[in-house]
Amino acid sequence: MGDNPLKPAKGSAVLFFNSRPSASPDERSMHTRCTVLEGKMWVAKSFYGRAIRSGTAQSETGRGDCTDEDDKCRRWAATGECKKNPVFMISSPDYYRTWRKSCNAC
């Protein structure tokens, strides 16, 4: 078992993102699974692609992600969503959003 094993819970899911917002690989996403000793294991795979053009990927230190991905961003920020719901509006280490500009997070 690894350092941080996940406990199964009915109705839960685990998501793995294998690249950072800059499109560079995220080695922390590498994982393995334990053998199922009883019951069944269900797996649903979804693959998402992102077009990468030569010279457009930003370095992690360059943070070229100060954008808003929706026209409603300013309105949501004005109603306090940046503080009420920061993971959705700004991001977390595990979840990336690009509404950072309206939230003054870049």
C-alpha positions as CSV (number, residue, x, y, z in Angstrom):
1,M,0.0,0.0,0.0
2,G,1.1,3.5,-0.7
3,D,1.4,6.4,1.6
4,N,-2.1,7.6,1.1
5,P,-4.5,4.7,0.3
6,L,-8.0,5.7,-0.6
7,K,-10.9,4.0,1.2
8,P,-13.7,2.8,-1.0
9,A,-17.1,4.4,-0.5
10,K,-20.3,3.6,-2.4
11,G,-21.0,6.3,-5.0
12,S,-17.5,7.9,-4.9
13,A,-15.0,8.3,-7.7
14,V,-11.3,9.1,-8.0
15,L,-10.0,11.3,-10.8
16,F,-6.4,11.4,-12.0
17,F,-5.2,14.3,-14.1
18,N,-1.9,13.3,-15.8
19,S,-0.8,16.8,-16.8
20,R,-0.6,20.3,-15.3
21,P,-2.5,23.3,-16.8
22,S,0.7,24.1,-18.6
23,A,0.5,20.7,-20.4
24,S,3.7,19.5,-18.7
25,P,3.4,15.9,-17.3
26,D,2.4,15.6,-13.6
27,E,4.4,12.7,-12.2
28,R,2.3,12.8,-9.0
29,S,-0.6,11.3,-10.9
30,M,1.1,8.0,-11.3
31,H,-0.8,5.3,-9.4
32,T,-1.4,1.6,-9.0
33,R,-4.3,-0.3,-7.5
34,C,-4.6,-3.1,-5.0
35,T,-6.1,-6.5,-5.9
36,V,-9.8,-6.7,-5.2
37,L,-10.2,-9.4,-2.5
38,E,-14.0,-9.4,-2.3
39,G,-16.8,-7.8,-4.3
40,K,-16.4,-6.1,-7.6
41,M,-14.3,-3.2,-8.9
42,W,-15.9,-0.9,-11.5
43,V,-13.8,1.2,-13.8
44,A,-14.9,4.0,-16.1
45,K,-12.3,5.6,-18.2
46,S,-12.6,9.0,-19.9
47,F,-9.9,10.5,-21.9
48,Y,-9.7,14.2,-22.6
49,G,-7.4,15.8,-25.1
50,R,-6.1,19.3,-25.3
51,A,-4.6,20.8,-28.4
52,I,-1.0,21.8,-27.8
53,R,0.7,24.1,-30.3
54,S,4.4,24.5,-30.5
55,G,5.6,27.3,-28.2
56,T,2.3,27.9,-26.4
57,A,2.8,25.8,-23.2
58,Q,3.6,28.0,-20.2
59,S,6.1,27.0,-17.6
60,E,4.7,26.4,-14.1
61,T,6.6,29.5,-13.0
62,G,5.4,31.6,-15.9
63,R,1.8,31.2,-14.9
64,G,0.3,32.3,-18.3
65,D,-3.1,31.3,-17.1
66,C,-4.6,34.7,-16.0
67,T,-7.8,34.4,-17.9
68,D,-11.5,33.9,-17.5
69,E,-13.1,31.0,-19.3
70,D,-16.7,32.3,-19.2
71,D,-18.5,35.6,-19.8
72,K,-20.2,35.2,-16.4
73,C,-16.9,35.2,-14.4
74,R,-17.0,38.9,-13.5
75,R,-20.6,38.7,-12.3
76,W,-19.9,35.5,-10.2
77,A,-16.8,37.2,-8.7
78,A,-18.9,40.3,-7.9
79,T,-21.4,38.2,-6.0
80,G,-18.6,36.7,-3.8
81,E,-18.2,33.3,-5.5
82,C,-14.4,33.6,-5.4
83,K,-14.5,33.3,-1.6
84,K,-17.6,31.1,-1.3
85,N,-16.4,28.5,-3.8
86,P,-12.7,29.0,-4.4
87,V,-12.0,25.5,-5.7
88,F,-14.5,26.0,-8.5
89,M,-13.7,29.6,-9.3
90,I,-9.9,29.7,-8.8
91,S,-8.5,26.1,-8.5
92,S,-6.7,23.8,-6.1
93,P,-3.6,21.7,-6.6
94,D,-5.9,18.9,-7.9
95,Y,-8.4,20.9,-9.8
96,Y,-7.7,23.6,-12.4
97,R,-10.0,26.4,-13.4
98,T,-9.4,29.5,-15.5
99,W,-11.6,32.1,-13.8
100,R,-8.6,33.4,-12.0
101,K,-8.6,36.8,-13.6
102,S,-11.9,38.0,-12.2
103,C,-11.0,36.6,-8.8
104,N,-7.7,38.5,-8.8
105,A,-5.8,35.2,-8.2
106,C,-3.0,35.8,-10.7
